[in-house]
Amino acid sequence: MNIKQAAEMFDLTVDTLRYYERVGVIPPVHRNASGYRDYSTSDLNWIYLAKNLRKAGLSVESLIEFATLAQLRETQNVEEAQKQILRDQLKELDDKLAEMNKVRDLLVYKIETYDEHIAKFKTGEISAKNIEKLWERK
């Protein structure tokens, strides 16, 4: 598969794929006799993984480290180091998801109580002196 097809497959630009390869986010891609990149299934897996790990917040530097480790398979503890990168990112993502769920719950609450809240303000039942403290809401 050529670079244009690979880029389209994953909704990336050709420049992004070249950048990923140049800086080491993905391992070097095999080139055909004409010198053009010829993406294998393994290369496509790397692109898919890199794109999704970036979406999850993994830094380019961590992706480079992950890909570099993959190319050093003969080195001891490579697999554990790679797994630790993934574990660290999962923890960070779980923390972000927990925070996002708190924000989502607040938005749901505000939407569900909006009309009632406004009506109470209009009738004077709620004022600046007795307004609820959102941060104390359970």
C-alpha contacts under 8 A as a table, 3 or more apart, distances in Angstrom:
res1	aa1	res2	aa2	distance
1	M	5	Q	6.28
1	M	6	A	6.57
1	M	37	R	7.99
1	M	38	D	5.34
1	M	39	Y	4.97
1	M	40	S	6.89
2	N	5	Q	5.47
2	N	6	A	6.27
2	N	36	Y	7.39
2	N	37	R	5.98
2	N	38	D	5.28
2	N	39	Y	6.13
3	I	6	A	5.03
3	I	7	A	6.02
3	I	14	V	6.38
3	I	17	L	7.58
3	I	37	R	6.26
3	I	38	D	7.25
3	I	39	Y	7.12
4	K	7	A	5.13
4	K	8	E	6.20
4	K	14	V	6.12
5	Q	8	E	5.14
5	Q	9	M	6.03
6	A	9	M	5.04
6	A	10	F	6.55
6	A	39	Y	7.23
6	A	44	L	7.14
7	A	10	F	5.53
7	A	11	D	5.83
7	A	12	L	4.77
7	A	13	T	5.44
7	A	14	V	5.55
7	A	17	L	6.87
8	E	11	D	4.89
8	E	12	L	6.26
8	E	13	T	7.44
9	M	12	L	7.81
10	F	47	I	7.81
10	F	48	Y	6.97
12	L	16	T	6.39
12	L	17	L	7.25
13	T	16	T	5.10
13	T	17	L	6.58
14	V	17	L	5.21
14	V	18	R	6.26
15	D	18	R	5.06
15	D	19	Y	6.03
16	T	19	Y	4.97
16	T	20	Y	6.03
17	L	20	Y	5.04
17	L	21	E	6.26
17	L	47	I	7.85
18	R	21	E	5.24
18	R	22	R	6.00
19	Y	22	R	4.95
19	Y	23	V	6.08
20	Y	23	V	5.62
20	Y	24	G	5.93
20	Y	25	V	4.73
20	Y	26	I	5.73
21	E	24	G	5.11
21	E	25	V	5.99
21	E	26	I	5.18
21	E	27	P	6.25
21	E	28	P	5.83
21	E	29	V	7.34
22	R	25	V	7.84
22	R	28	P	7.95
23	V	64	I	7.18
24	G	27	P	5.96
24	G	28	P	7.51
24	G	63	L	7.95
24	G	64	I	5.13
24	G	67	A	6.66
24	G	68	T	7.07
25	V	50	A	6.97
25	V	60	V	6.78
25	V	63	L	5.27
25	V	64	I	4.44
25	V	65	E	7.96
25	V	66	F	7.90
25	V	67	A	5.97
26	I	43	D	7.54
26	I	46	W	5.88
26	I	47	I	6.69
26	I	50	A	7.32
26	I	63	L	7.99
26	I	64	I	7.34
26	I	67	A	5.88
27	P	43	D	7.55
27	P	46	W	7.76
27	P	67	A	6.24
27	P	68	T	7.55
27	P	71	Q	7.46
29	V	37	R	6.11
29	V	38	D	6.83
29	V	39	Y	6.33
29	V	43	D	6.59
30	H	37	R	5.88
30	H	38	D	5.66
30	H	39	Y	6.82
30	H	40	S	7.95
31	R	34	S	7.54
31	R	35	G	5.16
31	R	36	Y	5.11
31	R	37	R	4.32
31	R	38	D	5.31
32	N	35	G	5.23
32	N	36	Y	5.51
32	N	37	R	6.37
32	N	38	D	5.99
33	A	36	Y	7.52
39	Y	42	S	7.85
39	Y	43	D	5.53
39	Y	44	L	6.49
40	S	43	D	5.08
40	S	44	L	6.25
41	T	44	L	5.01
41	T	45	N	6.11
42	S	45	N	5.02
42	S	46	W	6.34
43	D	46	W	5.08
43	D	47	I	6.36
44	L	47	I	5.03
44	L	48	Y	6.13
45	N	48	Y	5.06
45	N	49	L	6.03
46	W	49	L	5.07
46	W	50	A	5.96
47	I	50	A	5.09
47	I	51	K	6.01
48	Y	51	K	5.25
48	Y	52	N	6.23
49	L	52	N	5.28
49	L	53	L	5.96
50	A	53	L	5.15
50	A	54	R	6.01
50	A	63	L	6.89
51	K	54	R	5.22
51	K	55	K	6.34
52	N	55	K	4.93
52	N	56	A	6.26
53	L	56	A	4.91
53	L	57	G	6.41
53	L	58	L	5.45
53	L	63	L	7.93
54	R	57	G	5.04
54	R	58	L	4.96
54	R	59	S	6.58
54	R	60	V	7.40
55	K	58	L	7.38
56	A	89	Q	7.65
56	A	93	L	6.45
57	G	89	Q	7.52
57	G	93	L	7.41
58	L	62	S	6.38
58	L	63	L	6.85
58	L	89	Q	6.35
59	S	62	S	5.19
59	S	63	L	6.33
60	V	63	L	4.99
60	V	64	I	6.14
61	E	64	I	5.08
61	E	65	E	6.27
62	S	65	E	4.96
62	S	66	F	6.07
62	S	85	I	7.30
63	L	66	F	4.95
63	L	67	A	6.12
64	I	67	A	5.17
64	I	68	T	5.94
65	E	68	T	5.06
65	E	69	L	6.08
66	F	69	L	5.23
66	F	70	A	6.38
66	F	82	Q	5.74
66	F	85	I	7.17
67	A	70	A	5.03
67	A	71	Q	6.58
68	T	71	Q	5.26
68	T	72	L	6.66
69	L	72	L	5.10
69	L	73	R	6.87
69	L	78	V	5.85
69	L	79	E	7.91
69	L	81	A	7.73
69	L	82	Q	6.83
70	A	73	R	5.78
70	A	78	V	7.26
70	A	79	E	7.93
70	A	82	Q	7.76
72	L	75	T	5.57
72	L	78	V	7.06
73	R	76	Q	7.71
73	R	78	V	6.28
73	R	79	E	7.76
74	E	78	V	7.98
75	T	78	V	6.01
77	N	80	E	5.21
77	N	81	A	6.18
78	V	81	A	5.10
78	V	82	Q	6.19
79	E	82	Q	5.12
79	E	83	K	6.12
80	E	83	K	5.00
80	E	84	Q	6.06
81	A	84	Q	5.06
81	A	85	I	6.42
82	Q	85	I	5.19
82	Q	86	L	6.47
83	K	86	L	5.04
83	K	87	R	6.02
84	Q	87	R	4.87
84	Q	88	D	5.96
85	I	88	D	5.23
85	I	89	Q	6.28
86	L	89	Q	5.13
86	L	90	L	6.09
87	R	90	L	5.02
87	R	91	K	6.19
88	D	91	K	5.19
88	D	92	E	6.29
89	Q	92	E	5.01
89	Q	93	L	6.01
90	L	93	L	4.99
90	L	94	D	5.99
91	K	94	D	5.06
91	K	95	D	6.19
92	E	95	D	5.12
92	E	96	K	6.25
93	L	96	K	5.01
93	L	97	L	6.04
94	D	97	L	5.00
94	D	98	A	6.13
95	D	98	A	5.15
95	D	99	E	6.32
96	K	99	E	5.09
96	K	100	M	6.04
97	L	100	M	4.91
97	L	101	N	6.00
98	A	101	N	5.09
98	A	102	K	6.39
99	E	102	K	5.12
99	E	103	V	6.41
100	M	103	V	5.04
100	M	104	R	6.02
101	N	104	R	4.84
101	N	105	D	6.04
102	K	105	D	5.11
102	K	106	L	6.32
103	V	106	L	5.06
103	V	107	L	6.27
104	R	107	L	5.06
104	R	108	V	6.17
105	D	108	V	5.09
105	D	109	Y	6.11
106	L	109	Y	5.03
106	L	110	K	6.10
107	L	110	K	5.05
107	L	111	I	6.09
108	V	111	I	5.18
108	V	112	E	6.02
109	Y	112	E	5.16
109	Y	113	T	6.05
110	K	113	T	5.30
110	K	114	Y	5.46
111	I	114	Y	5.18
112	E	115	D	7.69
113	T	116	E	5.39
113	T	117	H	5.86
114	Y	117	H	5.10
114	Y	118	I	6.15
115	D	118	I	5.22
115	D	119	A	6.11
116	E	119	A	5.10
116	E	120	K	6.22
117	H	120	K	5.19
117	H	121	F	6.37
117	H	126	I	7.89
118	I	121	F	5.06
118	I	122	K	6.24
119	A	122	K	5.07
119	A	123	T	6.29
120	K	123	T	5.17
120	K	124	G	6.03
120	K	125	E	4.96
120	K	126	I	5.43
121	F	124	G	5.08
121	F	125	E	6.04
121	F	126	I	4.89
121	F	127	S	6.18
122	K	125	E	7.71
123	T	126	I	7.67
124	G	127	S	6.11
126	I	129	K	7.81
126	I	130	N	5.97
126	I	131	I	5.87
127	S	130	N	5.49
127	S	131	I	5.82
128	A	131	I	5.50
133	K	136	E	5.48
133	K	137	R	6.67
134	L	137	R	5.12
